[in-house]
Amino acid sequence: STIIHWYKQKEGEAPERFLYVSGDKVSTERGFQANRYMIDRRSVQKQYVLTIKDVIPDDAATYYCAYWDPHLWSTWIKYFGTGTKLIVSEKGSSPPANSEILQKTHENQITYVCLIEKFYPEIIRVTWTDDEKEITDQVVKGDTWKSTKEDEYSIASWLTVPAENQDKKYYCKYEHEEEKASLSTQVDSVKTAPQEEDCKTVFNRGNLILFCLIFVTDQLMHRTAYLVYIVLLLKSSMYYLIVLFFIYR
């Protein structure tokens, strides 16, 4: 008896409902061709499958299913799915050309950076796990960015752990429509992250410049404090000279 709603959201626009399903009846909103959309209801699996026929570039969007659910005190809440992004392109998909883990020890912590480069399309799922379960704490996932070559994308994800866990295995897993892979932190291919003087080189390779900045924060703070001290000293000297000028005048 649940009514399932389907929304279409183009980039930079608000979501727009284009059809809803009530039982076996499919109702399409005005402006959408009903014969292009098919709904397959699978009661046993509790699934509704949307099929779009004769896909055109205008179909490129993120699609969401949703339904109303009665809550406490007669309040209704609409729950949305996580969304499925549809990309319409003449270019064929390609798996990541390179993937690696960079490592940097800073004080009492270790930061692992999982770098995945040059894949298409840009849809990819990156997760961190240990030998038992997925890790969500102390994980930062960056946005995908375009590489120097057109229509190729890269992404980086960070995991920070206590330094005493340096012998523990962690895995960076990615899922792309062309490839699934798992990288381990306990292999020879894990590279030590570059120091401050190498940041420009890393950025040119397509890495996030933020990765370089993370590990030079303390150095920059010390330099900033030193410069502030010099400025204050010069300022005090100027005041001293001005006061002397007026006194002897």
C-alpha positions as CSV (number, residue, x, y, z in Angstrom):
1,S,0.0,0.0,0.0
2,T,3.1,2.3,0.2
3,I,3.2,5.0,-2.5
4,I,6.7,5.3,-4.0
5,H,7.7,8.6,-5.4
6,W,10.5,9.2,-8.0
7,Y,12.5,12.5,-8.2
8,K,14.9,13.8,-10.8
9,Q,17.5,16.3,-9.8
10,K,19.7,18.0,-12.4
11,E,23.0,19.5,-11.3
12,G,22.4,22.9,-9.6
13,E,18.6,22.5,-9.6
14,A,16.0,21.5,-7.1
15,P,14.6,17.9,-7.2
16,E,11.5,17.5,-9.3
17,R,9.0,14.6,-8.9
18,F,8.3,13.1,-12.3
19,L,6.2,10.0,-11.3
20,Y,4.8,8.0,-8.4
21,V,3.6,4.5,-8.0
22,S,0.5,3.4,-6.0
23,G,0.0,-0.3,-6.1
24,D,0.3,-1.3,-9.7
25,K,-0.7,2.1,-11.0
26,V,2.1,4.5,-12.3
27,S,1.2,8.2,-12.6
28,T,3.5,10.5,-14.5
29,E,3.8,14.2,-14.0
30,R,3.0,16.7,-16.7
31,G,5.9,17.2,-19.1
32,F,7.2,13.7,-18.8
33,Q,6.6,11.0,-21.4
34,A,4.9,8.1,-19.6
35,N,5.9,5.5,-22.2
36,R,9.6,6.1,-21.5
37,Y,9.4,5.0,-17.9
38,M,8.8,1.5,-16.7
39,I,8.3,0.4,-13.1
40,D,9.0,-3.2,-12.1
41,R,7.4,-4.0,-8.7
42,R,9.1,-6.9,-6.8
43,S,7.0,-7.5,-3.8
44,V,9.1,-10.4,-2.3
45,Q,12.4,-8.4,-2.4
46,K,10.4,-5.2,-1.5
47,Q,11.9,-3.4,-4.5
48,Y,10.7,-1.0,-7.2
49,V,13.0,-0.9,-10.2
50,L,12.8,2.1,-12.5
51,T,13.8,1.7,-16.2
52,I,14.3,4.6,-18.6
53,K,13.9,3.7,-22.2
54,D,15.7,5.5,-25.1
55,V,18.0,7.5,-22.9
56,I,18.9,11.0,-24.1
57,P,21.4,13.7,-22.8
58,D,18.5,15.5,-21.0
59,D,18.1,12.4,-18.8
60,A,21.4,13.0,-17.1
61,A,20.6,13.7,-13.5
62,T,20.5,12.1,-10.0
63,Y,17.4,10.0,-9.4
64,Y,15.8,9.5,-6.0
65,C,13.0,7.3,-4.7
66,A,11.1,8.4,-1.7
67,Y,8.1,7.5,0.4
68,W,6.0,8.9,3.3
69,D,6.2,7.2,6.6
70,P,3.8,7.9,9.6
71,H,5.8,8.9,12.6
72,L,5.0,9.8,16.2
73,W,2.2,12.2,17.0
74,S,0.7,11.7,13.6
75,T,3.7,13.3,11.9
76,W,4.6,12.1,8.4
77,I,8.2,12.0,7.3
78,K,9.4,11.5,3.7
79,Y,12.4,9.2,3.5
80,F,14.7,9.5,0.4
81,G,17.1,7.0,-1.0
82,T,20.7,7.9,-1.4
83,G,20.2,8.5,-5.1
84,T,21.6,7.1,-8.4
85,K,23.5,9.4,-10.7
86,L,22.9,8.8,-14.4
87,I,25.6,10.1,-16.8
88,V,24.8,10.2,-20.5
89,S,28.0,10.3,-22.6
90,E,29.5,8.9,-25.8
91,K,32.8,8.2,-24.0
92,G,33.3,4.7,-22.7
93,S,34.1,4.1,-19.1
94,S,37.6,3.3,-18.0
95,P,39.0,2.0,-14.6
96,P,41.6,3.9,-12.5
97,A,45.0,4.1,-14.2
98,N,46.8,4.3,-10.9
99,S,46.0,3.8,-7.2
100,E,48.4,4.0,-4.2
101,I,48.5,4.7,-0.5
102,L,50.7,7.5,0.9
103,Q,51.7,7.5,4.5
104,K,52.9,10.2,6.9
105,T,53.7,10.0,10.6
106,H,53.1,13.2,12.5
107,E,53.6,13.4,16.2
108,N,51.5,10.5,17.7
109,Q,49.4,9.9,14.6
110,I,49.7,8.2,11.2
111,T,47.7,9.5,8.2
112,Y,47.2,7.3,5.2
113,V,46.1,8.9,2.0
114,C,44.5,6.7,-0.6
115,L,45.0,8.2,-4.0
116,I,43.0,6.9,-7.0
117,E,43.7,8.5,-10.3
118,K,42.4,8.8,-13.9
119,F,39.1,7.0,-14.1
120,Y,35.8,7.7,-15.9
121,P,33.0,8.3,-15.2
122,E,33.5,10.2,-11.9
123,I,31.2,7.9,-9.9
124,I,33.3,5.9,-7.4
125,R,32.8,4.6,-3.9
126,V,35.8,4.6,-1.5
127,T,35.8,3.0,1.9
128,W,38.3,2.1,4.6
129,T,38.2,-1.1,6.5
130,D,40.3,-3.1,8.9
131,D,40.3,-6.9,9.1
132,E,36.8,-6.9,10.6
133,K,34.6,-4.0,9.6
134,E,34.3,-0.7,7.8
135,I,35.9,2.3,9.4
136,T,34.0,5.6,9.5
137,D,35.8,7.5,12.4
138,Q,38.8,9.7,11.4
139,V,38.0,9.3,7.7
140,V,37.8,12.2,5.3
141,K,36.8,11.7,1.7
142,G,37.7,14.4,-0.8
143,D,35.6,15.3,-3.8
144,T,36.6,14.0,-7.3
145,W,38.5,16.4,-9.4
146,K,39.4,16.5,-13.1
147,S,42.9,15.5,-14.0
148,T,44.9,17.4,-16.6
149,K,43.6,15.2,-19.3
150,E,40.0,15.9,-20.2
151,D,37.3,13.5,-18.9
152,E,39.5,11.8,-16.4
153,Y,38.9,12.1,-12.7
154,S,40.8,11.4,-9.5
155,I,39.9,11.2,-5.8
156,A,41.7,11.0,-2.5
157,S,40.6,9.7,0.9
158,W,42.3,10.1,4.3
159,L,42.5,7.8,7.3
160,T,44.1,8.9,10.6
161,V,45.1,6.4,13.2
162,P,47.1,6.4,16.4
163,A,50.9,5.8,15.9
164,E,50.7,2.6,18.0
165,N,48.6,1.1,15.3
166,Q,51.4,1.2,12.7
167,D,51.6,-2.6,12.5
168,K,47.9,-3.0,12.0
169,K,46.5,-3.6,8.5
170,Y,44.0,-1.2,7.0
171,Y,42.5,-1.4,3.6
172,C,41.4,1.3,1.1
173,K,38.7,-0.2,-1.1
174,Y,37.2,1.3,-4.1
175,E,34.3,0.3,-6.3
176,H,34.0,1.7,-9.9
177,E,31.7,0.3,-12.6
178,E,34.8,-1.0,-14.4
179,E,36.8,-2.3,-11.4
180,K,36.8,-3.1,-7.8
181,A,40.1,-3.2,-5.8
182,S,41.5,-3.2,-2.3
183,L,44.8,-1.6,-1.3
184,S,46.6,-2.5,2.0
185,T,48.6,-0.2,4.2
186,Q,51.0,-3.1,5.0
187,V,52.7,-3.6,1.7
188,D,55.9,-2.4,0.0
189,S,54.0,-0.1,-2.4
190,V,52.9,2.2,0.5
191,K,54.9,5.4,0.0
192,T,56.1,7.9,2.5
193,A,54.3,11.2,2.0
194,P,56.5,14.1,0.7
195,Q,57.9,16.8,2.9
196,E,57.0,20.4,2.5
197,E,59.5,21.1,-0.3
198,D,57.9,18.4,-2.4
199,C,54.3,19.7,-2.1
200,K,54.4,21.5,-5.5
201,T,55.5,18.3,-7.2
202,V,52.7,16.3,-5.6
203,F,50.1,18.9,-6.6
204,N,51.3,18.7,-10.2
205,R,50.7,15.0,-10.2
206,G,47.1,15.6,-9.4
207,N,47.2,15.2,-5.7
208,L,45.3,17.5,-3.4
209,I,47.4,20.4,-2.2
210,L,45.6,20.1,1.1
211,F,47.5,16.9,1.7
212,C,50.7,18.8,1.7
213,L,49.4,21.5,4.0
214,I,48.2,19.1,6.7
215,F,51.7,18.1,7.6
216,V,53.3,21.5,7.6
217,T,50.8,23.3,9.8
218,D,53.1,23.3,12.8
219,Q,56.0,24.7,10.7
220,L,53.8,27.4,9.3
221,M,52.6,28.3,12.8
222,H,56.2,28.7,14.0
223,R,57.1,30.8,11.0
224,T,54.0,32.9,11.4
225,A,54.7,33.5,15.1
226,Y,58.3,34.5,14.1
227,L,57.1,37.0,11.5
228,V,54.5,38.4,13.9
229,Y,57.3,38.9,16.5
230,I,59.5,40.7,13.9
231,V,56.6,43.0,12.9
232,L,55.8,43.8,16.5
233,L,59.5,44.5,17.2
234,L,59.7,46.8,14.2
235,K,56.5,48.5,15.2
236,S,57.9,49.1,18.8
237,S,61.1,50.5,17.3
238,M,59.1,53.0,15.2
239,Y,57.2,54.2,18.2
240,Y,60.4,54.5,20.1
241,L,62.0,56.6,17.4
242,I,58.9,58.8,17.1
243,V,58.8,59.4,20.8
244,L,62.6,60.3,20.8
245,F,62.0,62.7,17.9
246,F,59.3,64.7,19.8
247,I,61.3,64.6,23.1
248,Y,64.5,66.1,21.5
249,R,62.5,68.5,19.4
